[in-house]
Amino acid sequence: MSKEPAPVPFILAAAGLTDVGRKRTENQDRILMHDIVYAVADGMGGHEAGEVASQLAVETMQEICVFANKTSVRKLPTVPDVQRQVQLADDRIREALESRGGTTLCALVQIKTPGKGRDSVTAPLAAVPPWTSSFAMTQNTDVISKITPQMLEHHRANLAPATEPITVVTEEIPSLLLVNVGDSRGYRLRDGALQQLTRDHSAVQDMVDAGQITELEARNHPHRNLITRALGAGAESQPDVTVLHPRIGDRYMLCSDGLSGELTEDILQTLLVNYKDRADAARVLTGAALEAGGRDNIAVIVIDVLATPSVETDAPEN
């Protein structure tokens, strides 16, 4: 029986962007790449309500960074800390919009977890106080072939600044927390294989789980945009949370359904494997989604797990 690699300190480096797409006139997607928190929010609602909801979501999640840096020694948040912040985002959106708009949220947060953990375990939800296009593979390959240097340059202006790598050295197990509400997604590329880490909170996903339709049918279903959980709207806004223990070389991707709804998992994996530079990967993914139809706003963040630079130096040779 093989042993899991021992957890090691790591740094994260990320790049991301958003695009209005080819059918929409407003961009209601927002991304956050700030210190220890990375997030995608896909707003919904008319008269700018969706933009307000997604902006409030990322601004509230960014506050985690402020709390973590209050002292000279970095204090990473815990799972309950992050859950409280998600609840706070939900409260703020409801107060601001009175259920006129809402947003999805998919976030990756650096956290501290004591003791040993498995590679990926689902964390129990703690009580949260109130204060706080379906394409055949040949068609997908054709989409890749249409990506040109000009397309990459076109998206360069929209690219959010790549984050500086953040070193995380703690006495606890180095961990990440993946948070999900709605149908924005989190993926992990490990050893060349892509895995979807989140489950969509959507009507079509419920039908897939019940065996009523297939994954392929879900991609073009008339109710594919109907979500069953959202921050700021509806009766259900509780997030799914999963604790992850990253390995050096892992690559994570957060995205809105404007990306995952246009590109199959095969094509996502191909692009994430082939484009080693995370900024190029984000641009190419966005370009491929536009080439495939661009029916919705697009948001994507590509996050690489890197080794912490050694503080030791070799002794000079005589």
MIFI-53125 format. One record per residue (C-alpha): residue in one letter; z, y, x; residue number from 1. Coordinates in steps of 0.25 Angstrom, whole numbers. Layout:
@vexgu=A | zz=Z | yy=Y | xx=X | rofi=NUM
...
This chain:
@vexgu=M | zz=0 | yy=0 | xx=0 | rofi=1
@vexgu=S | zz=-4 | yy=13 | xx=6 | rofi=2
@vexgu=K | zz=5 | yy=24 | xx=8 | rofi=3
@vexgu=E | zz=3 | yy=38 | xx=3 | rofi=4
@vexgu=P | zz=1 | yy=49 | xx=14 | rofi=5
@vexgu=A | zz=13 | yy=56 | xx=17 | rofi=6
@vexgu=P | zz=13 | yy=71 | xx=11 | rofi=7
@vexgu=V | zz=10 | yy=81 | xx=21 | rofi=8
@vexgu=P | zz=10 | yy=96 | xx=21 | rofi=9
@vexgu=F | zz=-4 | yy=102 | xx=17 | rofi=10
@vexgu=I | zz=-11 | yy=115 | xx=15 | rofi=11
@vexgu=L | zz=-20 | yy=118 | xx=3 | rofi=12
@vexgu=A | zz=-33 | yy=126 | xx=4 | rofi=13
@vexgu=A | zz=-41 | yy=130 | xx=-8 | rofi=14
@vexgu=A | zz=-54 | yy=137 | xx=-13 | rofi=15
@vexgu=G | zz=-58 | yy=139 | xx=-28 | rofi=16
@vexgu=L | zz=-66 | yy=148 | xx=-37 | rofi=17
@vexgu=T | zz=-69 | yy=150 | xx=-52 | rofi=18
@vexgu=D | zz=-83 | yy=153 | xx=-58 | rofi=19
@vexgu=V | zz=-86 | yy=158 | xx=-72 | rofi=20
@vexgu=G | zz=-97 | yy=147 | xx=-74 | rofi=21
@vexgu=R | zz=-110 | yy=148 | xx=-81 | rofi=22
@vexgu=K | zz=-106 | yy=149 | xx=-96 | rofi=23
@vexgu=R | zz=-94 | yy=158 | xx=-96 | rofi=24
@vexgu=T | zz=-93 | yy=173 | xx=-95 | rofi=25
@vexgu=E | zz=-78 | yy=173 | xx=-91 | rofi=26
@vexgu=N | zz=-70 | yy=165 | xx=-80 | rofi=27
@vexgu=Q | zz=-57 | yy=160 | xx=-86 | rofi=28
@vexgu=D | zz=-54 | yy=151 | xx=-74 | rofi=29
@vexgu=R | zz=-44 | yy=155 | xx=-64 | rofi=30
@vexgu=I | zz=-40 | yy=149 | xx=-50 | rofi=31
@vexgu=L | zz=-28 | yy=150 | xx=-42 | rofi=32
@vexgu=M | zz=-27 | yy=147 | xx=-27 | rofi=33
@vexgu=H | zz=-14 | yy=153 | xx=-22 | rofi=34
@vexgu=D | zz=-5 | yy=147 | xx=-12 | rofi=35
@vexgu=I | zz=1 | yy=135 | xx=-18 | rofi=36
@vexgu=V | zz=-6 | yy=135 | xx=-32 | rofi=37
@vexgu=Y | zz=-20 | yy=132 | xx=-35 | rofi=38
@vexgu=A | zz=-25 | yy=133 | xx=-50 | rofi=39
@vexgu=V | zz=-37 | yy=133 | xx=-59 | rofi=40
@vexgu=A | zz=-35 | yy=139 | xx=-73 | rofi=41
@vexgu=D | zz=-46 | yy=138 | xx=-84 | rofi=42
@vexgu=G | zz=-43 | yy=149 | xx=-95 | rofi=43
@vexgu=M | zz=-48 | yy=148 | xx=-109 | rofi=44
@vexgu=G | zz=-48 | yy=158 | xx=-121 | rofi=45
@vexgu=G | zz=-56 | yy=169 | xx=-125 | rofi=46
@vexgu=H | zz=-55 | yy=184 | xx=-122 | rofi=47
@vexgu=E | zz=-50 | yy=182 | xx=-108 | rofi=48
@vexgu=A | zz=-39 | yy=173 | xx=-112 | rofi=49
@vexgu=G | zz=-43 | yy=162 | xx=-103 | rofi=50
@vexgu=E | zz=-44 | yy=171 | xx=-91 | rofi=51
@vexgu=V | zz=-30 | yy=176 | xx=-94 | rofi=52
@vexgu=A | zz=-24 | yy=162 | xx=-96 | rofi=53
@vexgu=S | zz=-30 | yy=157 | xx=-83 | rofi=54
@vexgu=Q | zz=-26 | yy=169 | xx=-75 | rofi=55
@vexgu=L | zz=-12 | yy=168 | xx=-80 | rofi=56
@vexgu=A | zz=-12 | yy=153 | xx=-76 | rofi=57
@vexgu=V | zz=-16 | yy=155 | xx=-62 | rofi=58
@vexgu=E | zz=-7 | yy=168 | xx=-60 | rofi=59
@vexgu=T | zz=5 | yy=160 | xx=-65 | rofi=60
@vexgu=M | zz=2 | yy=148 | xx=-56 | rofi=61
@vexgu=Q | zz=1 | yy=158 | xx=-44 | rofi=62
@vexgu=E | zz=15 | yy=162 | xx=-46 | rofi=63
@vexgu=I | zz=19 | yy=149 | xx=-40 | rofi=64
@vexgu=C | zz=14 | yy=154 | xx=-27 | rofi=65
@vexgu=V | zz=24 | yy=166 | xx=-28 | rofi=66
@vexgu=F | zz=36 | yy=157 | xx=-31 | rofi=67
@vexgu=A | zz=32 | yy=148 | xx=-19 | rofi=68
@vexgu=N | zz=31 | yy=159 | xx=-9 | rofi=69
@vexgu=K | zz=44 | yy=167 | xx=-13 | rofi=70
@vexgu=T | zz=51 | yy=163 | xx=0 | rofi=71
@vexgu=S | zz=46 | yy=161 | xx=14 | rofi=72
@vexgu=V | zz=47 | yy=146 | xx=12 | rofi=73
@vexgu=R | zz=36 | yy=141 | xx=3 | rofi=74
@vexgu=K | zz=43 | yy=135 | xx=-9 | rofi=75
@vexgu=L | zz=33 | yy=126 | xx=-17 | rofi=76
@vexgu=P | zz=34 | yy=124 | xx=-32 | rofi=77
@vexgu=T | zz=38 | yy=112 | xx=-39 | rofi=78
@vexgu=V | zz=32 | yy=105 | xx=-50 | rofi=79
@vexgu=P | zz=41 | yy=111 | xx=-61 | rofi=80
@vexgu=D | zz=38 | yy=125 | xx=-54 | rofi=81
@vexgu=V | zz=23 | yy=123 | xx=-56 | rofi=82
@vexgu=Q | zz=25 | yy=118 | xx=-71 | rofi=83
@vexgu=R | zz=34 | yy=130 | xx=-74 | rofi=84
@vexgu=Q | zz=23 | yy=139 | xx=-69 | rofi=85
@vexgu=V | zz=12 | yy=132 | xx=-77 | rofi=86
@vexgu=Q | zz=21 | yy=134 | xx=-89 | rofi=87
@vexgu=L | zz=23 | yy=149 | xx=-86 | rofi=88
@vexgu=A | zz=7 | yy=150 | xx=-85 | rofi=89
@vexgu=D | zz=6 | yy=144 | xx=-99 | rofi=90
@vexgu=D | zz=17 | yy=154 | xx=-105 | rofi=91
@vexgu=R | zz=10 | yy=166 | xx=-99 | rofi=92
@vexgu=I | zz=-3 | yy=162 | xx=-104 | rofi=93
@vexgu=R | zz=2 | yy=160 | xx=-118 | rofi=94
@vexgu=E | zz=10 | yy=173 | xx=-118 | rofi=95
@vexgu=A | zz=-2 | yy=181 | xx=-113 | rofi=96
@vexgu=L | zz=-13 | yy=174 | xx=-122 | rofi=97
@vexgu=E | zz=-5 | yy=169 | xx=-134 | rofi=98
@vexgu=S | zz=-14 | yy=156 | xx=-134 | rofi=99
@vexgu=R | zz=-27 | yy=164 | xx=-133 | rofi=100
@vexgu=G | zz=-30 | yy=157 | xx=-120 | rofi=101
@vexgu=G | zz=-26 | yy=147 | xx=-110 | rofi=102
@vexgu=T | zz=-30 | yy=140 | xx=-97 | rofi=103
@vexgu=T | zz=-30 | yy=127 | xx=-90 | rofi=104
@vexgu=L | zz=-23 | yy=126 | xx=-76 | rofi=105
@vexgu=C | zz=-25 | yy=116 | xx=-65 | rofi=106
@vexgu=A | zz=-16 | yy=120 | xx=-53 | rofi=107
@vexgu=L | zz=-12 | yy=113 | xx=-39 | rofi=108
@vexgu=V | zz=1 | yy=118 | xx=-34 | rofi=109
@vexgu=Q | zz=8 | yy=115 | xx=-21 | rofi=110
@vexgu=I | zz=22 | yy=110 | xx=-25 | rofi=111
@vexgu=K | zz=34 | yy=103 | xx=-18 | rofi=112
@vexgu=T | zz=38 | yy=89 | xx=-23 | rofi=113
@vexgu=P | zz=50 | yy=82 | xx=-17 | rofi=114
@vexgu=G | zz=50 | yy=68 | xx=-12 | rofi=115
@vexgu=K | zz=38 | yy=58 | xx=-12 | rofi=116
@vexgu=G | zz=27 | yy=58 | xx=-21 | rofi=117
@vexgu=R | zz=14 | yy=50 | xx=-25 | rofi=118
@vexgu=D | zz=1 | yy=55 | xx=-22 | rofi=119
@vexgu=S | zz=0 | yy=61 | xx=-36 | rofi=120
@vexgu=V | zz=10 | yy=60 | xx=-47 | rofi=121
@vexgu=T | zz=11 | yy=67 | xx=-60 | rofi=122
@vexgu=A | zz=23 | yy=76 | xx=-61 | rofi=123
@vexgu=P | zz=32 | yy=76 | xx=-73 | rofi=124
@vexgu=L | zz=31 | yy=88 | xx=-81 | rofi=125
@vexgu=A | zz=44 | yy=96 | xx=-80 | rofi=126
@vexgu=A | zz=50 | yy=104 | xx=-91 | rofi=127
@vexgu=V | zz=44 | yy=118 | xx=-90 | rofi=128
@vexgu=P | zz=52 | yy=130 | xx=-94 | rofi=129
@vexgu=P | zz=46 | yy=140 | xx=-103 | rofi=130
@vexgu=W | zz=48 | yy=152 | xx=-94 | rofi=131
@vexgu=T | zz=40 | yy=149 | xx=-84 | rofi=132
@vexgu=S | zz=-103 | yy=93 | xx=-87 | rofi=133
@vexgu=S | zz=-104 | yy=79 | xx=-86 | rofi=134
@vexgu=F | zz=-115 | yy=76 | xx=-76 | rofi=135
@vexgu=A | zz=-120 | yy=63 | xx=-70 | rofi=136
@vexgu=M | zz=-118 | yy=61 | xx=-55 | rofi=137
@vexgu=T | zz=-133 | yy=64 | xx=-52 | rofi=138
@vexgu=Q | zz=-132 | yy=77 | xx=-60 | rofi=139
@vexgu=N | zz=-119 | yy=81 | xx=-53 | rofi=140
@vexgu=T | zz=-125 | yy=79 | xx=-39 | rofi=141
@vexgu=D | zz=-136 | yy=88 | xx=-44 | rofi=142
@vexgu=V | zz=-126 | yy=99 | xx=-47 | rofi=143
@vexgu=I | zz=-121 | yy=98 | xx=-32 | rofi=144
@vexgu=S | zz=-136 | yy=99 | xx=-27 | rofi=145
@vexgu=K | zz=-137 | yy=112 | xx=-34 | rofi=146
@vexgu=I | zz=-126 | yy=119 | xx=-27 | rofi=147
@vexgu=T | zz=-132 | yy=128 | xx=-17 | rofi=148
@vexgu=P | zz=-126 | yy=137 | xx=-6 | rofi=149
@vexgu=Q | zz=-130 | yy=149 | xx=-15 | rofi=150
@vexgu=M | zz=-120 | yy=143 | xx=-26 | rofi=151
@vexgu=L | zz=-109 | yy=142 | xx=-16 | rofi=152
@vexgu=E | zz=-111 | yy=156 | xx=-11 | rofi=153
@vexgu=H | zz=-111 | yy=161 | xx=-26 | rofi=154
@vexgu=H | zz=-97 | yy=155 | xx=-28 | rofi=155
@vexgu=R | zz=-92 | yy=161 | xx=-15 | rofi=156
@vexgu=A | zz=-89 | yy=174 | xx=-21 | rofi=157
@vexgu=N | zz=-81 | yy=167 | xx=-32 | rofi=158
@vexgu=L | zz=-72 | yy=158 | xx=-23 | rofi=159
@vexgu=A | zz=-58 | yy=161 | xx=-24 | rofi=160
@vexgu=P | zz=-52 | yy=163 | xx=-10 | rofi=161
@vexgu=A | zz=-48 | yy=150 | xx=-3 | rofi=162
@vexgu=T | zz=-33 | yy=148 | xx=-2 | rofi=163
@vexgu=E | zz=-27 | yy=148 | xx=12 | rofi=164
@vexgu=P | zz=-21 | yy=135 | xx=15 | rofi=165
@vexgu=I | zz=-6 | yy=134 | xx=11 | rofi=166
@vexgu=T | zz=3 | yy=126 | xx=19 | rofi=167
@vexgu=V | zz=13 | yy=118 | xx=11 | rofi=168
@vexgu=V | zz=25 | yy=112 | xx=20 | rofi=169
@vexgu=T | zz=37 | yy=108 | xx=12 | rofi=170
@vexgu=E | zz=48 | yy=97 | xx=12 | rofi=171
@vexgu=E | zz=43 | yy=91 | xx=-1 | rofi=172
@vexgu=I | zz=30 | yy=83 | xx=-3 | rofi=173
@vexgu=P | zz=18 | yy=92 | xx=-2 | rofi=174
@vexgu=S | zz=13 | yy=92 | xx=-16 | rofi=175
@vexgu=L | zz=3 | yy=98 | xx=-26 | rofi=176
@vexgu=L | zz=5 | yy=99 | xx=-41 | rofi=177
@vexgu=L | zz=-7 | yy=99 | xx=-50 | rofi=178
@vexgu=V | zz=-6 | yy=106 | xx=-63 | rofi=179
@vexgu=N | zz=-15 | yy=104 | xx=-75 | rofi=180
@vexgu=V | zz=-17 | yy=110 | xx=-89 | rofi=181
@vexgu=G | zz=-30 | yy=109 | xx=-96 | rofi=182
@vexgu=D | zz=-43 | yy=104 | xx=-90 | rofi=183
@vexgu=S | zz=-44 | yy=111 | xx=-76 | rofi=184
@vexgu=R | zz=-43 | yy=100 | xx=-66 | rofi=185
@vexgu=G | zz=-37 | yy=96 | xx=-53 | rofi=186
@vexgu=Y | zz=-44 | yy=86 | xx=-43 | rofi=187
@vexgu=R | zz=-41 | yy=80 | xx=-30 | rofi=188
@vexgu=L | zz=-51 | yy=75 | xx=-20 | rofi=189
@vexgu=R | zz=-45 | yy=65 | xx=-10 | rofi=190
@vexgu=D | zz=-52 | yy=57 | xx=0 | rofi=191
@vexgu=G | zz=-65 | yy=60 | xx=-7 | rofi=192
@vexgu=A | zz=-61 | yy=56 | xx=-21 | rofi=193
@vexgu=L | zz=-59 | yy=66 | xx=-32 | rofi=194
@vexgu=Q | zz=-48 | yy=64 | xx=-42 | rofi=195
@vexgu=Q | zz=-45 | yy=73 | xx=-55 | rofi=196
@vexgu=L | zz=-30 | yy=75 | xx=-55 | rofi=197
@vexgu=T | zz=-29 | yy=82 | xx=-68 | rofi=198
@vexgu=R | zz=-31 | yy=78 | xx=-82 | rofi=199
@vexgu=D | zz=-38 | yy=87 | xx=-92 | rofi=200
@vexgu=H | zz=-30 | yy=92 | xx=-104 | rofi=201
@vexgu=S | zz=-42 | yy=92 | xx=-113 | rofi=202
@vexgu=A | zz=-47 | yy=86 | xx=-126 | rofi=203
@vexgu=V | zz=-58 | yy=78 | xx=-119 | rofi=204
@vexgu=Q | zz=-49 | yy=72 | xx=-108 | rofi=205
@vexgu=D | zz=-40 | yy=67 | xx=-120 | rofi=206
@vexgu=M | zz=-52 | yy=61 | xx=-126 | rofi=207
@vexgu=V | zz=-56 | yy=54 | xx=-112 | rofi=208
@vexgu=D | zz=-42 | yy=49 | xx=-111 | rofi=209
@vexgu=A | zz=-42 | yy=43 | xx=-125 | rofi=210
@vexgu=G | zz=-55 | yy=36 | xx=-121 | rofi=211
@vexgu=Q | zz=-63 | yy=44 | xx=-132 | rofi=212
@vexgu=I | zz=-73 | yy=50 | xx=-122 | rofi=213
@vexgu=T | zz=-77 | yy=48 | xx=-108 | rofi=214
@vexgu=E | zz=-75 | yy=58 | xx=-96 | rofi=215
@vexgu=L | zz=-90 | yy=60 | xx=-96 | rofi=216
@vexgu=E | zz=-90 | yy=64 | xx=-111 | rofi=217
@vexgu=A | zz=-78 | yy=73 | xx=-109 | rofi=218
@vexgu=R | zz=-86 | yy=82 | xx=-99 | rofi=219
@vexgu=N | zz=-96 | yy=86 | xx=-110 | rofi=220
@vexgu=H | zz=-87 | yy=84 | xx=-122 | rofi=221
@vexgu=P | zz=-87 | yy=96 | xx=-132 | rofi=222
@vexgu=H | zz=-72 | yy=98 | xx=-131 | rofi=223
@vexgu=R | zz=-71 | yy=97 | xx=-116 | rofi=224
@vexgu=N | zz=-65 | yy=111 | xx=-115 | rofi=225
@vexgu=L | zz=-54 | yy=108 | xx=-125 | rofi=226
@vexgu=I | zz=-41 | yy=107 | xx=-117 | rofi=227
@vexgu=T | zz=-28 | yy=102 | xx=-122 | rofi=228
@vexgu=R | zz=-19 | yy=109 | xx=-113 | rofi=229
@vexgu=A | zz=-19 | yy=124 | xx=-107 | rofi=230
@vexgu=L | zz=-10 | yy=134 | xx=-102 | rofi=231
@vexgu=G | zz=-7 | yy=145 | xx=-112 | rofi=232
@vexgu=A | zz=-14 | yy=139 | xx=-124 | rofi=233
@vexgu=G | zz=-12 | yy=127 | xx=-133 | rofi=234
@vexgu=A | zz=1 | yy=118 | xx=-135 | rofi=235
@vexgu=E | zz=0 | yy=111 | xx=-122 | rofi=236
@vexgu=S | zz=0 | yy=117 | xx=-108 | rofi=237
@vexgu=Q | zz=9 | yy=107 | xx=-100 | rofi=238
@vexgu=P | zz=2 | yy=105 | xx=-87 | rofi=239
@vexgu=D | zz=0 | yy=91 | xx=-80 | rofi=240
@vexgu=V | zz=6 | yy=91 | xx=-66 | rofi=241
@vexgu=T | zz=3 | yy=82 | xx=-55 | rofi=242
@vexgu=V | zz=10 | yy=81 | xx=-41 | rofi=243
@vexgu=L | zz=0 | yy=78 | xx=-30 | rofi=244
@vexgu=H | zz=3 | yy=75 | xx=-15 | rofi=245
@vexgu=P | zz=-10 | yy=80 | xx=-8 | rofi=246
@vexgu=R | zz=-16 | yy=74 | xx=5 | rofi=247
@vexgu=I | zz=-23 | yy=82 | xx=16 | rofi=248
@vexgu=G | zz=-38 | yy=82 | xx=12 | rofi=249
@vexgu=D | zz=-36 | yy=82 | xx=-3 | rofi=250
@vexgu=R | zz=-44 | yy=92 | xx=-11 | rofi=251
@vexgu=Y | zz=-40 | yy=97 | xx=-24 | rofi=252
@vexgu=M | zz=-48 | yy=104 | xx=-35 | rofi=253
@vexgu=L | zz=-44 | yy=112 | xx=-47 | rofi=254
@vexgu=C | zz=-54 | yy=116 | xx=-57 | rofi=255
@vexgu=S | zz=-57 | yy=121 | xx=-71 | rofi=256
@vexgu=D | zz=-66 | yy=113 | xx=-81 | rofi=257
@vexgu=G | zz=-77 | yy=122 | xx=-77 | rofi=258
@vexgu=L | zz=-79 | yy=114 | xx=-65 | rofi=259
@vexgu=S | zz=-74 | yy=100 | xx=-69 | rofi=260
@vexgu=G | zz=-81 | yy=101 | xx=-82 | rofi=261
@vexgu=E | zz=-95 | yy=103 | xx=-75 | rofi=262
@vexgu=L | zz=-93 | yy=93 | xx=-63 | rofi=263
@vexgu=T | zz=-90 | yy=78 | xx=-63 | rofi=264
@vexgu=E | zz=-79 | yy=73 | xx=-54 | rofi=265
@vexgu=D | zz=-90 | yy=66 | xx=-45 | rofi=266
@vexgu=I | zz=-96 | yy=80 | xx=-42 | rofi=267
@vexgu=L | zz=-82 | yy=86 | xx=-40 | rofi=268
@vexgu=Q | zz=-79 | yy=76 | xx=-30 | rofi=269
@vexgu=T | zz=-92 | yy=77 | xx=-23 | rofi=270
@vexgu=L | zz=-91 | yy=92 | xx=-21 | rofi=271
@vexgu=L | zz=-76 | yy=92 | xx=-17 | rofi=272
@vexgu=V | zz=-79 | yy=81 | xx=-6 | rofi=273
@vexgu=N | zz=-92 | yy=88 | xx=-1 | rofi=274
@vexgu=Y | zz=-87 | yy=102 | xx=0 | rofi=275
@vexgu=K | zz=-76 | yy=102 | xx=10 | rofi=276
@vexgu=D | zz=-74 | yy=117 | xx=10 | rofi=277
@vexgu=R | zz=-65 | yy=120 | xx=-3 | rofi=278
@vexgu=A | zz=-72 | yy=133 | xx=-5 | rofi=279
@vexgu=D | zz=-86 | yy=127 | xx=-5 | rofi=280
@vexgu=A | zz=-81 | yy=116 | xx=-14 | rofi=281
@vexgu=A | zz=-76 | yy=126 | xx=-24 | rofi=282
@vexgu=R | zz=-89 | yy=133 | xx=-24 | rofi=283
@vexgu=V | zz=-98 | yy=121 | xx=-25 | rofi=284
@vexgu=L | zz=-89 | yy=115 | xx=-36 | rofi=285
@vexgu=T | zz=-91 | yy=128 | xx=-44 | rofi=286
@vexgu=G | zz=-106 | yy=128 | xx=-41 | rofi=287
@vexgu=A | zz=-107 | yy=114 | xx=-46 | rofi=288
@vexgu=A | zz=-100 | yy=117 | xx=-59 | rofi=289
@vexgu=L | zz=-109 | yy=129 | xx=-61 | rofi=290
@vexgu=E | zz=-121 | yy=121 | xx=-58 | rofi=291
@vexgu=A | zz=-116 | yy=110 | xx=-68 | rofi=292
@vexgu=G | zz=-115 | yy=120 | xx=-79 | rofi=293
@vexgu=G | zz=-104 | yy=130 | xx=-77 | rofi=294
@vexgu=R | zz=-100 | yy=129 | xx=-91 | rofi=295
@vexgu=D | zz=-86 | yy=135 | xx=-89 | rofi=296
@vexgu=N | zz=-78 | yy=143 | xx=-79 | rofi=297
@vexgu=I | zz=-76 | yy=136 | xx=-66 | rofi=298
@vexgu=A | zz=-63 | yy=135 | xx=-57 | rofi=299
@vexgu=V | zz=-61 | yy=127 | xx=-45 | rofi=300
@vexgu=I | zz=-51 | yy=126 | xx=-33 | rofi=301
@vexgu=V | zz=-53 | yy=116 | xx=-22 | rofi=302
@vexgu=I | zz=-40 | yy=114 | xx=-14 | rofi=303
@vexgu=D | zz=-39 | yy=106 | xx=-1 | rofi=304
@vexgu=V | zz=-27 | yy=100 | xx=5 | rofi=305
@vexgu=L | zz=-26 | yy=102 | xx=20 | rofi=306
@vexgu=A | zz=-17 | yy=98 | xx=31 | rofi=307
@vexgu=T | zz=-7 | yy=108 | xx=36 | rofi=308
@vexgu=P | zz=-11 | yy=113 | xx=50 | rofi=309
@vexgu=S | zz=-2 | yy=107 | xx=60 | rofi=310
@vexgu=V | zz=8 | yy=117 | xx=66 | rofi=311
@vexgu=E | zz=9 | yy=109 | xx=79 | rofi=312
@vexgu=T | zz=-1 | yy=111 | xx=91 | rofi=313
@vexgu=D | zz=-5 | yy=102 | xx=102 | rofi=314
@vexgu=A | zz=2 | yy=105 | xx=116 | rofi=315
@vexgu=P | zz=-8 | yy=112 | xx=125 | rofi=316
@vexgu=E | zz=-15 | yy=103 | xx=135 | rofi=317
@vexgu=N | zz=-11 | yy=105 | xx=150 | rofi=318
